[in-house]
Amino acid sequence: MTVRCQRTTLSARSIGRNAVDFWQETSGAVALEYGLIAALIAVAILGTLVQLSESLVGLPLQSLIDAFIAAMS
């Protein structure tokens, strides 16, 4: 089976090679790992703010703390 697409002929063999190249590509995996690390850091910051919310009540960050507590519950 051959499909013509803008002067490129795609066969089962070339599709297989492209799939192997796709799975061996690591740049997307690195970006995904950085995204996961950033998400974990954000969760840690939110958890810390929620745990410290009682001691941070007098600070001018109260509206921010209230928003985080509302989002966590």
N, CA, C and O atoms as CSV, one atom per row, in Angstrom:
chain,resi,resn,atom,element,x,y,z
A,1,MET,N,N,0.838,-1.168,0.000
A,1,MET,CA,C,0.000,0.000,0.000
A,1,MET,C,C,0.887,1.236,0.000
A,1,MET,O,O,1.794,1.348,0.825
A,2,THR,N,N,0.638,2.155,-0.907
A,2,THR,CA,C,1.412,3.383,-1.023
A,2,THR,C,C,0.464,4.570,-1.082
A,2,THR,O,O,-0.531,4.550,-1.806
A,3,VAL,N,N,0.784,5.600,-0.312
A,3,VAL,CA,C,-0.036,6.805,-0.280
A,3,VAL,C,C,0.832,7.963,-0.722
A,3,VAL,O,O,1.937,8.148,-0.211
A,4,ARG,N,N,0.336,8.747,-1.676
A,4,ARG,CA,C,1.087,9.913,-2.146
A,4,ARG,C,C,0.608,11.152,-1.403
A,4,ARG,O,O,-0.592,11.398,-1.278
A,5,CYS,N,N,1.581,11.934,-0.908
A,5,CYS,CA,C,1.250,13.125,-0.139
A,5,CYS,C,C,2.327,14.174,-0.378
A,5,CYS,O,O,3.423,14.055,0.169
A,6,GLN,N,N,2.049,15.181,-1.168
A,6,GLN,CA,C,2.963,16.283,-1.454
A,6,GLN,C,C,4.360,15.798,-1.848
A,6,GLN,O,O,5.346,16.118,-1.184
A,7,ARG,N,N,4.432,15.053,-2.889
A,7,ARG,CA,C,5.683,14.532,-3.427
A,7,ARG,C,C,6.404,13.571,-2.489
A,7,ARG,O,O,7.563,13.242,-2.739
A,8,THR,N,N,5.780,13.122,-1.450
A,8,THR,CA,C,6.387,12.154,-0.543
A,8,THR,C,C,5.609,10.858,-0.634
A,8,THR,O,O,4.387,10.840,-0.485
A,9,THR,N,N,6.319,9.788,-0.877
A,9,THR,CA,C,5.676,8.487,-0.935
A,9,THR,C,C,5.836,7.804,0.411
A,9,THR,O,O,6.951,7.595,0.887
A,10,LEU,N,N,4.706,7.458,1.019
A,10,LEU,CA,C,4.726,6.780,2.309
A,10,LEU,C,C,4.401,5.316,2.104
A,10,LEU,O,O,3.347,4.970,1.570
A,11,SER,N,N,5.294,4.475,2.522
A,11,SER,CA,C,5.038,3.047,2.458
A,11,SER,C,C,5.027,2.517,3.885
A,11,SER,O,O,5.345,3.245,4.826
A,12,ALA,N,N,4.667,1.270,4.042
A,12,ALA,CA,C,4.648,0.658,5.370
A,12,ALA,C,C,6.039,0.684,5.987
A,12,ALA,O,O,6.181,0.878,7.195
A,13,ARG,N,N,7.058,0.492,5.170
A,13,ARG,CA,C,8.436,0.484,5.682
A,13,ARG,C,C,8.847,1.873,6.175
A,13,ARG,O,O,9.446,1.986,7.244
A,14,SER,N,N,8.536,2.937,5.415
A,14,SER,CA,C,8.926,4.280,5.853
A,14,SER,C,C,8.127,4.714,7.076
A,14,SER,O,O,8.649,5.429,7.931
A,15,ILE,N,N,6.869,4.291,7.170
A,15,ILE,CA,C,6.068,4.605,8.351
A,15,ILE,C,C,6.669,3.917,9.573
A,15,ILE,O,O,6.735,4.510,10.650
A,16,GLY,N,N,7.109,2.672,9.411
A,16,GLY,CA,C,7.749,1.952,10.507
A,16,GLY,C,C,9.027,2.634,10.951
A,16,GLY,O,O,9.288,2.749,12.149
A,17,ARG,N,N,9.835,3.091,9.985
A,17,ARG,CA,C,11.072,3.797,10.336
A,17,ARG,C,C,10.757,5.096,11.061
A,17,ARG,O,O,11.429,5.442,12.033
A,18,ASN,N,N,9.742,5.820,10.600
A,18,ASN,CA,C,9.364,7.068,11.259
A,18,ASN,C,C,8.863,6.803,12.673
A,18,ASN,O,O,9.137,7.590,13.579
A,19,ALA,N,N,8.138,5.714,12.877
A,19,ALA,CA,C,7.644,5.378,14.220
A,19,ALA,C,C,8.816,5.065,15.144
A,19,ALA,O,O,8.817,5.486,16.300
A,20,VAL,N,N,9.805,4.335,14.653
A,20,VAL,CA,C,10.983,4.017,15.465
A,20,VAL,C,C,11.733,5.299,15.803
A,20,VAL,O,O,12.158,5.479,16.944
A,21,ASP,N,N,11.900,6.189,14.831
A,21,ASP,CA,C,12.568,7.465,15.091
A,21,ASP,C,C,11.799,8.278,16.128
A,21,ASP,O,O,12.398,8.910,16.998
A,22,PHE,N,N,10.472,8.258,16.033
A,22,PHE,CA,C,9.640,8.995,16.982
A,22,PHE,C,C,9.847,8.475,18.402
A,22,PHE,O,O,9.987,9.273,19.328
A,23,TRP,N,N,9.868,7.171,18.593
A,23,TRP,CA,C,10.006,6.593,19.933
A,23,TRP,C,C,11.415,6.767,20.484
A,23,TRP,O,O,11.610,6.769,21.700
A,24,GLN,N,N,12.402,6.912,19.598
A,24,GLN,CA,C,13.775,7.108,20.061
A,24,GLN,C,C,14.083,8.575,20.329
A,24,GLN,O,O,15.109,8.880,20.937
A,25,GLU,N,N,13.229,9.482,19.897
A,25,GLU,CA,C,13.418,10.917,20.126
A,25,GLU,C,C,13.250,11.220,21.607
A,25,GLU,O,O,12.272,10.790,22.220
A,26,THR,N,N,14.185,11.949,22.184
A,26,THR,CA,C,14.135,12.208,23.623
A,26,THR,C,C,13.853,13.660,23.968
A,26,THR,O,O,13.639,13.958,25.143
A,27,SER,N,N,13.840,14.573,23.019
A,27,SER,CA,C,13.655,15.984,23.369
A,27,SER,C,C,12.276,16.236,23.957
A,27,SER,O,O,12.149,17.058,24.865
A,28,GLY,N,N,11.254,15.568,23.481
A,28,GLY,CA,C,9.921,15.710,24.053
A,28,GLY,C,C,9.844,15.122,25.451
A,28,GLY,O,O,9.132,15.642,26.311
A,29,ALA,N,N,10.574,14.043,25.678
A,29,ALA,CA,C,10.589,13.421,27.007
A,29,ALA,C,C,11.235,14.355,28.022
A,29,ALA,O,O,10.798,14.424,29.171
A,30,VAL,N,N,12.257,15.061,27.608
A,30,VAL,CA,C,12.922,16.000,28.509
A,30,VAL,C,C,11.963,17.129,28.875
A,30,VAL,O,O,11.896,17.530,30.037
A,31,ALA,N,N,11.230,17.639,27.910
A,31,ALA,CA,C,10.260,18.699,28.184
A,31,ALA,C,C,9.178,18.199,29.131
A,31,ALA,O,O,8.745,18.926,30.025
A,32,LEU,N,N,8.748,16.973,28.939
A,32,LEU,CA,C,7.743,16.389,29.824
A,32,LEU,C,C,8.283,16.251,31.243
A,32,LEU,O,O,7.566,16.515,32.208
A,33,GLU,N,N,9.525,15.844,31.375
A,33,GLU,CA,C,10.132,15.713,32.699
A,33,GLU,C,C,10.223,17.065,33.392
A,33,GLU,O,O,9.941,17.169,34.585
A,34,TYR,N,N,10.615,18.104,32.655
A,34,TYR,CA,C,10.669,19.439,33.248
A,34,TYR,C,C,9.280,19.900,33.678
A,34,TYR,O,O,9.143,20.552,34.712
A,35,GLY,N,N,8.265,19.576,32.913
A,35,GLY,CA,C,6.899,19.923,33.276
A,35,GLY,C,C,6.461,19.222,34.548
A,35,GLY,O,O,5.814,19.826,35.404
A,36,LEU,N,N,6.811,17.950,34.676
A,36,LEU,CA,C,6.477,17.206,35.887
A,36,LEU,C,C,7.206,17.755,37.111
A,36,LEU,O,O,6.631,17.838,38.196
A,37,ILE,N,N,8.464,18.127,36.935
A,37,ILE,CA,C,9.223,18.712,38.043
A,37,ILE,C,C,8.592,20.025,38.471
A,37,ILE,O,O,8.451,20.283,39.666
A,38,ALA,N,N,8.209,20.864,37.504
A,38,ALA,CA,C,7.571,22.146,37.834
A,38,ALA,C,C,6.248,21.926,38.554
A,38,ALA,O,O,5.922,22.662,39.486
A,39,ALA,N,N,5.483,20.924,38.136
A,39,ALA,CA,C,4.206,20.627,38.787
A,39,ALA,C,C,4.432,20.153,40.219
A,39,ALA,O,O,3.691,20.546,41.120
A,40,LEU,N,N,5.434,19.323,40.441
A,40,LEU,CA,C,5.735,18.855,41.793
A,40,LEU,C,C,6.178,20.004,42.703
A,40,LEU,O,O,5.816,20.047,43.879
A,41,ILE,N,N,6.956,20.922,42.158
A,41,ILE,CA,C,7.382,22.081,42.942
A,41,ILE,C,C,6.168,22.935,43.310
A,41,ILE,O,O,6.061,23.408,44.442
A,42,ALA,N,N,5.252,23.132,42.356
A,42,ALA,CA,C,4.045,23.915,42.629
A,42,ALA,C,C,3.197,23.257,43.708
A,42,ALA,O,O,2.670,23.942,44.584
A,43,VAL,N,N,3.060,21.939,43.654
A,43,VAL,CA,C,2.289,21.216,44.676
A,43,VAL,C,C,2.959,21.352,46.039
A,43,VAL,O,O,2.281,21.519,47.053
A,44,ALA,N,N,4.273,21.283,46.065
A,44,ALA,CA,C,4.993,21.430,47.334
A,44,ALA,C,C,4.803,22.831,47.913
A,44,ALA,O,O,4.616,22.984,49.120
A,45,ILE,N,N,4.848,23.837,47.068
A,45,ILE,CA,C,4.646,25.215,47.537
A,45,ILE,C,C,3.225,25.390,48.065
A,45,ILE,O,O,3.021,25.987,49.122
A,46,LEU,N,N,2.248,24.873,47.335
A,46,LEU,CA,C,0.859,24.980,47.786
A,46,LEU,C,C,0.644,24.244,49.102
A,46,LEU,O,O,-0.016,24.757,50.005
A,47,GLY,N,N,1.192,23.061,49.208
A,47,GLY,CA,C,1.059,22.298,50.445
A,47,GLY,C,C,1.686,23.013,51.622
A,47,GLY,O,O,1.133,23.014,52.722
A,48,THR,N,N,2.835,23.618,51.397
A,48,THR,CA,C,3.500,24.367,52.462
A,48,THR,C,C,2.680,25.572,52.880
A,48,THR,O,O,2.548,25.846,54.073
A,49,LEU,N,N,2.124,26.298,51.912
A,49,LEU,CA,C,1.297,27.457,52.240
A,49,LEU,C,C,0.062,27.056,53.026
A,49,LEU,O,O,-0.338,27.752,53.959
A,50,VAL,N,N,-0.539,25.947,52.657
A,50,VAL,CA,C,-1.726,25.494,53.378
A,50,VAL,C,C,-1.349,25.101,54.805
A,50,VAL,O,O,-2.065,25.438,55.747
A,51,GLN,N,N,-0.241,24.396,54.973
A,51,GLN,CA,C,0.186,23.977,56.310
A,51,GLN,C,C,0.568,25.170,57.185
A,51,GLN,O,O,0.340,25.151,58.394
A,52,LEU,N,N,1.139,26.194,56.586
A,52,LEU,CA,C,1.577,27.364,57.336
A,52,LEU,C,C,0.511,28.456,57.405
A,52,LEU,O,O,0.771,29.540,57.927
A,53,SER,N,N,-0.660,28.186,56.893
A,53,SER,CA,C,-1.681,29.230,56.799
A,53,SER,C,C,-2.047,29.806,58.157
A,53,SER,O,O,-2.331,31.000,58.253
A,54,GLU,N,N,-2.049,29.002,59.200
A,54,GLU,CA,C,-2.383,29.497,60.541
A,54,GLU,C,C,-1.348,30.504,61.023
A,54,GLU,O,O,-1.707,31.505,61.643
A,55,SER,N,N,-0.078,30.261,60.751
A,55,SER,CA,C,0.961,31.171,61.223
A,55,SER,C,C,1.146,32.370,60.309
A,55,SER,O,O,1.802,33.339,60.691
A,56,LEU,N,N,0.583,32.324,59.116
A,56,LEU,CA,C,0.717,33.430,58.174
A,56,LEU,C,C,-0.512,34.339,58.160
A,56,LEU,O,O,-0.626,35.208,57.296
A,57,VAL,N,N,-1.425,34.151,59.098
A,57,VAL,CA,C,-2.695,34.878,59.080
A,57,VAL,C,C,-2.480,36.379,59.146
A,57,VAL,O,O,-3.196,37.111,58.462
A,58,GLY,N,N,-1.551,36.870,59.917
A,58,GLY,CA,C,-1.359,38.306,60.076
A,58,GLY,C,C,-0.639,38.973,58.925
A,58,GLY,O,O,-0.584,40.202,58.883
A,59,LEU,N,N,-0.097,38.237,58.009
A,59,LEU,CA,C,0.670,38.815,56.908
A,59,LEU,C,C,-0.254,39.350,55.814
A,59,LEU,O,O,-1.405,38.925,55.718
A,60,PRO,N,N,0.230,40.267,54.999
A,60,PRO,CA,C,-0.604,40.833,53.929
A,60,PRO,C,C,-0.935,39.835,52.816
A,60,PRO,O,O,-1.623,40.199,51.863
A,61,LEU,N,N,-0.477,38.620,52.909
A,61,LEU,CA,C,-0.764,37.601,51.906
A,61,LEU,C,C,-2.061,36.859,52.187
A,61,LEU,O,O,-2.319,35.820,51.579
A,62,GLN,N,N,-2.870,37.367,53.084
A,62,GLN,CA,C,-4.052,36.635,53.527
A,62,GLN,C,C,-4.994,36.280,52.375
A,62,GLN,O,O,-5.517,35.167,52.332
A,63,SER,N,N,-5.215,37.197,51.456
A,63,SER,CA,C,-6.131,36.899,50.349
A,63,SER,C,C,-5.571,35.768,49.480
A,63,SER,O,O,-6.326,34.932,48.984
A,64,LEU,N,N,-4.263,35.743,49.299
A,64,LEU,CA,C,-3.632,34.672,48.530
A,64,LEU,C,C,-3.763,33.342,49.264
A,64,LEU,O,O,-4.050,32.316,48.647
A,65,ILE,N,N,-3.558,33.355,50.553
A,65,ILE,CA,C,-3.677,32.135,51.355
A,65,ILE,C,C,-5.112,31.631,51.340
A,65,ILE,O,O,-5.355,30.430,51.224
A,66,ASP,N,N,-6.070,32.561,51.460
A,66,ASP,CA,C,-7.491,32.153,51.407
A,66,ASP,C,C,-7.832,31.508,50.066
A,66,ASP,O,O,-8.585,30.536,50.008
A,67,ALA,N,N,-7.271,32.059,48.990
A,67,ALA,CA,C,-7.527,31.480,47.667
A,67,ALA,C,C,-6.937,30.076,47.567
A,67,ALA,O,O,-7.569,29.189,46.995
A,68,PHE,N,N,-5.742,29.857,48.108
A,68,PHE,CA,C,-5.129,28.537,48.066
A,68,PHE,C,C,-5.931,27.532,48.912
A,68,PHE,O,O,-6.138,26.390,48.501
A,69,ILE,N,N,-6.370,27.969,50.080
A,69,ILE,CA,C,-7.145,27.074,50.945
A,69,ILE,C,C,-8.458,26.708,50.278
A,69,ILE,O,O,-8.892,25.558,50.347
A,70,ALA,N,N,-9.094,27.681,49.630
A,70,ALA,CA,C,-10.348,27.399,48.919
A,70,ALA,C,C,-10.109,26.437,47.766
A,70,ALA,O,O,-10.943,25.574,47.494
A,71,ALA,N,N,-8.983,26.577,47.093
A,71,ALA,CA,C,-8.689,25.694,45.958
A,71,ALA,C,C,-8.372,24.284,46.421
A,71,ALA,O,O,-8.655,23.322,45.708
A,72,MET,N,N,-7.786,24.144,47.607
A,72,MET,CA,C,-7.419,22.822,48.102
A,72,MET,C,C,-8.594,22.076,48.709
A,72,MET,O,O,-8.536,20.854,48.846
A,73,SER,N,N,-9.657,22.777,49.075
A,73,SER,CA,C,-10.793,22.082,49.699
A,73,SER,C,C,-11.941,21.881,48.737
A,73,SER,O,O,-12.968,21.313,49.110
